[in-house]
Amino acid sequence: MRELRLAGDKLRGSDPLTLAETASGLSKRMLDLRGYESQFIIEGSAEALEEWT
């Protein structure tokens, strides 16, 4: 990614703030999904399965 940036910023939306916000959002989503997965494994409830999927 750094090489693309240095080569003329060919990656759209590649400013550091946008990349950081995107990474943060994806990390939060993955954390939420892992929480739902754990809840389903522990409880086995249909509600937990629905949230997970």
HTML snippet that shows the backbone in 3Dmol.js (N, CA, C, O; Angstrom):
<script src="https://3Dmol.org/build/3Dmol-min.js"></script>
<div id="view" style="width:600px;height:400px;position:relative"></div>
<script>
const pdb = `
ATOM      1  N   MET A   1       0.836  -1.176   0.000  1.00  0.00           N
ATOM      2  CA  MET A   1       0.000   0.000   0.000  1.00  0.00           C
ATOM      3  C   MET A   1       0.890   1.252   0.000  1.00  0.00           C
ATOM      4  O   MET A   1       0.622   2.215  -0.718  1.00  0.00           O
ATOM      5  N   ARG A   2       1.939   1.220   0.807  1.00  0.00           N
ATOM      6  CA  ARG A   2       2.847   2.368   0.862  1.00  0.00           C
ATOM      7  C   ARG A   2       3.467   2.625  -0.499  1.00  0.00           C
ATOM      8  O   ARG A   2       3.623   3.774  -0.911  1.00  0.00           O
ATOM      9  N   GLU A   3       3.826   1.536  -1.207  1.00  0.00           N
ATOM     10  CA  GLU A   3       4.422   1.697  -2.535  1.00  0.00           C
ATOM     11  C   GLU A   3       3.448   2.357  -3.502  1.00  0.00           C
ATOM     12  O   GLU A   3       3.842   3.214  -4.293  1.00  0.00           O
ATOM     13  N   LEU A   4       2.163   1.958  -3.440  1.00  0.00           N
ATOM     14  CA  LEU A   4       1.157   2.599  -4.294  1.00  0.00           C
ATOM     15  C   LEU A   4       1.026   4.077  -3.955  1.00  0.00           C
ATOM     16  O   LEU A   4       0.920   4.926  -4.840  1.00  0.00           O
ATOM     17  N   ARG A   5       1.036   4.365  -2.670  1.00  0.00           N
ATOM     18  CA  ARG A   5       0.918   5.763  -2.235  1.00  0.00           C
ATOM     19  C   ARG A   5       2.072   6.590  -2.760  1.00  0.00           C
ATOM     20  O   ARG A   5       1.880   7.706  -3.242  1.00  0.00           O
ATOM     21  N   LEU A   6       3.270   6.040  -2.666  1.00  0.00           N
ATOM     22  CA  LEU A   6       4.449   6.757  -3.140  1.00  0.00           C
ATOM     23  C   LEU A   6       4.483   6.851  -4.666  1.00  0.00           C
ATOM     24  O   LEU A   6       5.113   7.751  -5.222  1.00  0.00           O
ATOM     25  N   ALA A   7       3.807   5.925  -5.338  1.00  0.00           N
ATOM     26  CA  ALA A   7       3.800   5.915  -6.799  1.00  0.00           C
ATOM     27  C   ALA A   7       2.745   6.844  -7.383  1.00  0.00           C
ATOM     28  O   ALA A   7       2.462   6.769  -8.578  1.00  0.00           O
ATOM     29  N   GLY A   8       2.171   7.694  -6.593  1.00  0.00           N
ATOM     30  CA  GLY A   8       1.228   8.662  -7.135  1.00  0.00           C
ATOM     31  C   GLY A   8      -0.174   8.520  -6.584  1.00  0.00           C
ATOM     32  O   GLY A   8      -1.136   8.980  -7.198  1.00  0.00           O
ATOM     33  N   ASP A   9      -0.296   7.886  -5.431  1.00  0.00           N
ATOM     34  CA  ASP A   9      -1.577   7.779  -4.757  1.00  0.00           C
ATOM     35  C   ASP A   9      -2.640   7.164  -5.667  1.00  0.00           C
ATOM     36  O   ASP A   9      -3.725   7.721  -5.833  1.00  0.00           O
ATOM     37  N   LYS A  10      -2.318   6.014  -6.253  1.00  0.00           N
ATOM     38  CA  LYS A  10      -3.237   5.341  -7.167  1.00  0.00           C
ATOM     39  C   LYS A  10      -4.388   4.660  -6.432  1.00  0.00           C
ATOM     40  O   LYS A  10      -5.385   4.293  -7.055  1.00  0.00           O
ATOM     41  N   LEU A  11      -4.266   4.489  -5.137  1.00  0.00           N
ATOM     42  CA  LEU A  11      -5.297   3.828  -4.350  1.00  0.00           C
ATOM     43  C   LEU A  11      -6.291   4.875  -3.875  1.00  0.00           C
ATOM     44  O   LEU A  11      -5.958   5.713  -3.038  1.00  0.00           O
ATOM     45  N   ARG A  12      -7.499   4.833  -4.398  1.00  0.00           N
ATOM     46  CA  ARG A  12      -8.515   5.829  -4.045  1.00  0.00           C
ATOM     47  C   ARG A  12      -8.873   5.726  -2.568  1.00  0.00           C
ATOM     48  O   ARG A  12      -8.980   4.633  -2.012  1.00  0.00           O
ATOM     49  N   GLY A  13      -9.055   6.886  -1.948  1.00  0.00           N
ATOM     50  CA  GLY A  13      -9.417   6.906  -0.540  1.00  0.00           C
ATOM     51  C   GLY A  13      -8.313   6.421   0.357  1.00  0.00           C
ATOM     52  O   GLY A  13      -8.572   5.913   1.448  1.00  0.00           O
ATOM     53  N   SER A  14      -7.082   6.570  -0.086  1.00  0.00           N
ATOM     54  CA  SER A  14      -5.973   6.006   0.672  1.00  0.00           C
ATOM     55  C   SER A  14      -5.348   6.999   1.646  1.00  0.00           C
ATOM     56  O   SER A  14      -4.230   6.789   2.118  1.00  0.00           O
ATOM     57  N   ASP A  15      -6.065   8.075   1.945  1.00  0.00           N
ATOM     58  CA  ASP A  15      -5.496   8.981   2.933  1.00  0.00           C
ATOM     59  C   ASP A  15      -5.495   8.259   4.279  1.00  0.00           C
ATOM     60  O   ASP A  15      -6.360   7.418   4.525  1.00  0.00           O
ATOM     61  N   PRO A  16      -4.554   8.568   5.139  1.00  0.00           N
ATOM     62  CA  PRO A  16      -4.401   7.836   6.398  1.00  0.00           C
ATOM     63  C   PRO A  16      -5.648   7.820   7.278  1.00  0.00           C
ATOM     64  O   PRO A  16      -5.933   6.809   7.920  1.00  0.00           O
ATOM     65  N   LEU A  17      -6.384   8.908   7.317  1.00  0.00           N
ATOM     66  CA  LEU A  17      -7.574   8.955   8.159  1.00  0.00           C
ATOM     67  C   LEU A  17      -8.650   7.996   7.652  1.00  0.00           C
ATOM     68  O   LEU A  17      -9.281   7.295   8.443  1.00  0.00           O
ATOM     69  N   THR A  18      -8.857   7.965   6.347  1.00  0.00           N
ATOM     70  CA  THR A  18      -9.845   7.058   5.770  1.00  0.00           C
ATOM     71  C   THR A  18      -9.457   5.605   6.024  1.00  0.00           C
ATOM     72  O   THR A  18     -10.303   4.790   6.394  1.00  0.00           O
ATOM     73  N   LEU A  19      -8.194   5.283   5.828  1.00  0.00           N
ATOM     74  CA  LEU A  19      -7.727   3.923   6.071  1.00  0.00           C
ATOM     75  C   LEU A  19      -7.880   3.543   7.541  1.00  0.00           C
ATOM     76  O   LEU A  19      -8.289   2.424   7.853  1.00  0.00           O
ATOM     77  N   ALA A  20      -7.558   4.461   8.436  1.00  0.00           N
ATOM     78  CA  ALA A  20      -7.683   4.187   9.866  1.00  0.00           C
ATOM     79  C   ALA A  20      -9.143   3.980  10.261  1.00  0.00           C
ATOM     80  O   ALA A  20      -9.452   3.079  11.040  1.00  0.00           O
ATOM     81  N   GLU A  21     -10.032   4.802   9.733  1.00  0.00           N
ATOM     82  CA  GLU A  21     -11.460   4.660  10.036  1.00  0.00           C
ATOM     83  C   GLU A  21     -12.007   3.336   9.510  1.00  0.00           C
ATOM     84  O   GLU A  21     -12.792   2.668  10.183  1.00  0.00           O
ATOM     85  N   THR A  22     -11.591   2.967   8.315  1.00  0.00           N
ATOM     86  CA  THR A  22     -12.035   1.701   7.734  1.00  0.00           C
ATOM     87  C   THR A  22     -11.530   0.522   8.552  1.00  0.00           C
ATOM     88  O   THR A  22     -12.288  -0.401   8.851  1.00  0.00           O
ATOM     89  N   ALA A  23     -10.265   0.551   8.912  1.00  0.00           N
ATOM     90  CA  ALA A  23      -9.689  -0.528   9.719  1.00  0.00           C
ATOM     91  C   ALA A  23     -10.365  -0.614  11.076  1.00  0.00           C
ATOM     92  O   ALA A  23     -10.633  -1.709  11.571  1.00  0.00           O
ATOM     93  N   SER A  24     -10.640   0.525  11.675  1.00  0.00           N
ATOM     94  CA  SER A  24     -11.301   0.555  12.970  1.00  0.00           C
ATOM     95  C   SER A  24     -12.707  -0.035  12.879  1.00  0.00           C
ATOM     96  O   SER A  24     -13.113  -0.819  13.736  1.00  0.00           O
ATOM     97  N   GLY A  25     -13.440   0.342  11.847  1.00  0.00           N
ATOM     98  CA  GLY A  25     -14.786  -0.179  11.658  1.00  0.00           C
ATOM     99  C   GLY A  25     -14.790  -1.689  11.438  1.00  0.00           C
ATOM    100  O   GLY A  25     -15.637  -2.399  11.981  1.00  0.00           O
ATOM    101  N   LEU A  26     -13.840  -2.175  10.638  1.00  0.00           N
ATOM    102  CA  LEU A  26     -13.750  -3.611  10.399  1.00  0.00           C
ATOM    103  C   LEU A  26     -13.362  -4.361  11.663  1.00  0.00           C
ATOM    104  O   LEU A  26     -13.884  -5.443  11.931  1.00  0.00           O
ATOM    105  N   SER A  27     -12.451  -3.793  12.437  1.00  0.00           N
ATOM    106  CA  SER A  27     -12.049  -4.422  13.700  1.00  0.00           C
ATOM    107  C   SER A  27     -13.219  -4.521  14.661  1.00  0.00           C
ATOM    108  O   SER A  27     -13.404  -5.546  15.317  1.00  0.00           O
ATOM    109  N   LYS A  28     -14.014  -3.454  14.749  1.00  0.00           N
ATOM    110  CA  LYS A  28     -15.174  -3.471  15.638  1.00  0.00           C
ATOM    111  C   LYS A  28     -16.180  -4.505  15.175  1.00  0.00           C
ATOM    112  O   LYS A  28     -16.745  -5.227  15.996  1.00  0.00           O
ATOM    113  N   ARG A  29     -16.411  -4.588  13.887  1.00  0.00           N
ATOM    114  CA  ARG A  29     -17.366  -5.558  13.352  1.00  0.00           C
ATOM    115  C   ARG A  29     -16.898  -6.986  13.645  1.00  0.00           C
ATOM    116  O   ARG A  29     -17.700  -7.835  14.034  1.00  0.00           O
ATOM    117  N   MET A  30     -15.605  -7.249  13.459  1.00  0.00           N
ATOM    118  CA  MET A  30     -15.069  -8.583  13.742  1.00  0.00           C
ATOM    119  C   MET A  30     -15.188  -8.919  15.225  1.00  0.00           C
ATOM    120  O   MET A  30     -15.511 -10.053  15.577  1.00  0.00           O
ATOM    121  N   LEU A  31     -14.935  -7.958  16.085  1.00  0.00           N
ATOM    122  CA  LEU A  31     -15.068  -8.167  17.524  1.00  0.00           C
ATOM    123  C   LEU A  31     -16.515  -8.480  17.886  1.00  0.00           C
ATOM    124  O   LEU A  31     -16.777  -9.371  18.694  1.00  0.00           O
ATOM    125  N   ASP A  32     -17.455  -7.748  17.288  1.00  0.00           N
ATOM    126  CA  ASP A  32     -18.872  -8.011  17.526  1.00  0.00           C
ATOM    127  C   ASP A  32     -19.242  -9.422  17.080  1.00  0.00           C
ATOM    128  O   ASP A  32     -19.925 -10.148  17.802  1.00  0.00           O
ATOM    129  N   LEU A  33     -18.793  -9.803  15.898  1.00  0.00           N
ATOM    130  CA  LEU A  33     -19.113 -11.137  15.380  1.00  0.00           C
ATOM    131  C   LEU A  33     -18.526 -12.235  16.253  1.00  0.00           C
ATOM    132  O   LEU A  33     -19.169 -13.259  16.484  1.00  0.00           O
ATOM    133  N   ARG A  34     -17.311 -12.024  16.736  1.00  0.00           N
ATOM    134  CA  ARG A  34     -16.702 -13.028  17.627  1.00  0.00           C
ATOM    135  C   ARG A  34     -17.476 -13.130  18.937  1.00  0.00           C
ATOM    136  O   ARG A  34     -17.599 -14.216  19.503  1.00  0.00           O
ATOM    137  N   GLY A  35     -17.992 -12.017  19.414  1.00  0.00           N
ATOM    138  CA  GLY A  35     -18.809 -12.024  20.622  1.00  0.00           C
ATOM    139  C   GLY A  35     -20.092 -12.817  20.417  1.00  0.00           C
ATOM    140  O   GLY A  35     -20.484 -13.603  21.280  1.00  0.00           O
ATOM    141  N   TYR A  36     -20.746 -12.615  19.281  1.00  0.00           N
ATOM    142  CA  TYR A  36     -21.969 -13.364  18.966  1.00  0.00           C
ATOM    143  C   TYR A  36     -21.661 -14.859  18.812  1.00  0.00           C
ATOM    144  O   TYR A  36     -22.435 -15.717  19.238  1.00  0.00           O
ATOM    145  N   GLU A  37     -20.524 -15.140  18.199  1.00  0.00           N
ATOM    146  CA  GLU A  37     -20.107 -16.536  18.037  1.00  0.00           C
ATOM    147  C   GLU A  37     -19.918 -17.196  19.408  1.00  0.00           C
ATOM    148  O   GLU A  37     -20.401 -18.303  19.642  1.00  0.00           O
ATOM    149  N   SER A  38     -19.218 -16.513  20.300  1.00  0.00           N
ATOM    150  CA  SER A  38     -18.998 -17.050  21.651  1.00  0.00           C
ATOM    151  C   SER A  38     -20.316 -17.224  22.387  1.00  0.00           C
ATOM    152  O   SER A  38     -20.521 -18.229  23.069  1.00  0.00           O
ATOM    153  N   GLN A  39     -21.212 -16.251  22.253  1.00  0.00           N
ATOM    154  CA  GLN A  39     -22.514 -16.333  22.912  1.00  0.00           C
ATOM    155  C   GLN A  39     -23.293 -17.543  22.397  1.00  0.00           C
ATOM    156  O   GLN A  39     -23.940 -18.243  23.176  1.00  0.00           O
ATOM    157  N   PHE A  40     -23.232 -17.789  21.102  1.00  0.00           N
ATOM    158  CA  PHE A  40     -23.927 -18.943  20.540  1.00  0.00           C
ATOM    159  C   PHE A  40     -23.324 -20.240  21.051  1.00  0.00           C
ATOM    160  O   PHE A  40     -24.052 -21.171  21.395  1.00  0.00           O
ATOM    161  N   ILE A  41     -21.992 -20.309  21.105  1.00  0.00           N
ATOM    162  CA  ILE A  41     -21.328 -21.522  21.572  1.00  0.00           C
ATOM    163  C   ILE A  41     -21.683 -21.792  23.033  1.00  0.00           C
ATOM    164  O   ILE A  41     -21.920 -22.939  23.411  1.00  0.00           O
ATOM    165  N   ILE A  42     -21.719 -20.754  23.845  1.00  0.00           N
ATOM    166  CA  ILE A  42     -22.011 -20.908  25.270  1.00  0.00           C
ATOM    167  C   ILE A  42     -23.485 -21.218  25.506  1.00  0.00           C
ATOM    168  O   ILE A  42     -23.813 -22.153  26.236  1.00  0.00           O
ATOM    169  N   GLU A  43     -24.374 -20.437  24.892  1.00  0.00           N
ATOM    170  CA  GLU A  43     -25.816 -20.548  25.155  1.00  0.00           C
ATOM    171  C   GLU A  43     -26.538 -21.488  24.197  1.00  0.00           C
ATOM    172  O   GLU A  43     -27.462 -22.202  24.589  1.00  0.00           O
ATOM    173  N   GLY A  44     -26.110 -21.480  22.943  1.00  0.00           N
ATOM    174  CA  GLY A  44     -26.782 -22.281  21.933  1.00  0.00           C
ATOM    175  C   GLY A  44     -28.166 -21.766  21.581  1.00  0.00           C
ATOM    176  O   GLY A  44     -28.985 -22.500  21.028  1.00  0.00           O
ATOM    177  N   SER A  45     -28.434 -20.491  21.903  1.00  0.00           N
ATOM    178  CA  SER A  45     -29.775 -19.949  21.666  1.00  0.00           C
ATOM    179  C   SER A  45     -29.961 -19.549  20.200  1.00  0.00           C
ATOM    180  O   SER A  45     -29.004 -19.219  19.498  1.00  0.00           O
ATOM    181  N   ALA A  46     -31.200 -19.588  19.770  1.00  0.00           N
ATOM    182  CA  ALA A  46     -31.537 -19.196  18.399  1.00  0.00           C
ATOM    183  C   ALA A  46     -31.255 -17.713  18.184  1.00  0.00           C
ATOM    184  O   ALA A  46     -30.839 -17.304  17.100  1.00  0.00           O
ATOM    185  N   GLU A  47     -31.486 -16.904  19.227  1.00  0.00           N
ATOM    186  CA  GLU A  47     -31.238 -15.461  19.120  1.00  0.00           C
ATOM    187  C   GLU A  47     -29.747 -15.184  18.878  1.00  0.00           C
ATOM    188  O   GLU A  47     -29.397 -14.349  18.044  1.00  0.00           O
ATOM    189  N   ALA A  48     -28.887 -15.877  19.601  1.00  0.00           N
ATOM    190  CA  ALA A  48     -27.446 -15.704  19.426  1.00  0.00           C
ATOM    191  C   ALA A  48     -27.023 -16.139  18.024  1.00  0.00           C
ATOM    192  O   ALA A  48     -26.176 -15.501  17.399  1.00  0.00           O
ATOM    193  N   LEU A  49     -27.617 -17.230  17.533  1.00  0.00           N
ATOM    194  CA  LEU A  49     -27.309 -17.692  16.179  1.00  0.00           C
ATOM    195  C   LEU A  49     -27.744 -16.668  15.147  1.00  0.00           C
ATOM    196  O   LEU A  49     -27.018 -16.415  14.186  1.00  0.00           O
ATOM    197  N   GLU A  50     -28.914 -16.078  15.329  1.00  0.00           N
ATOM    198  CA  GLU A  50     -29.410 -15.074  14.393  1.00  0.00           C
ATOM    199  C   GLU A  50     -28.491 -13.852  14.364  1.00  0.00           C
ATOM    200  O   GLU A  50     -28.180 -13.333  13.292  1.00  0.00           O
ATOM    201  N   GLU A  51     -28.056 -13.394  15.541  1.00  0.00           N
ATOM    202  CA  GLU A  51     -27.141 -12.243  15.602  1.00  0.00           C
ATOM    203  C   GLU A  51     -25.804 -12.574  14.937  1.00  0.00           C
ATOM    204  O   GLU A  51     -25.208 -11.735  14.260  1.00  0.00           O
ATOM    205  N   TRP A  52     -25.347 -13.802  15.140  1.00  0.00           N
ATOM    206  CA  TRP A  52     -24.054 -14.228  14.598  1.00  0.00           C
ATOM    207  C   TRP A  52     -24.092 -14.286  13.084  1.00  0.00           C
ATOM    208  O   TRP A  52     -23.144 -13.862  12.424  1.00  0.00           O
ATOM    209  N   THR A  53     -25.175 -14.806  12.523  1.00  0.00           N
ATOM    210  CA  THR A  53     -25.263 -14.941  11.075  1.00  0.00           C
ATOM    211  C   THR A  53     -25.738 -13.661  10.460  1.00  0.00           C
ATOM    212  O   THR A  53     -25.876 -13.576   9.240  1.00  0.00           O
TER     213      THR A  53
END
`;
const viewer = $3Dmol.createViewer("view");
viewer.addModel(pdb, "pdb");
viewer.setStyle({}, {cartoon: {color: "spectrum"}});
viewer.zoomTo();
viewer.render();
</script>
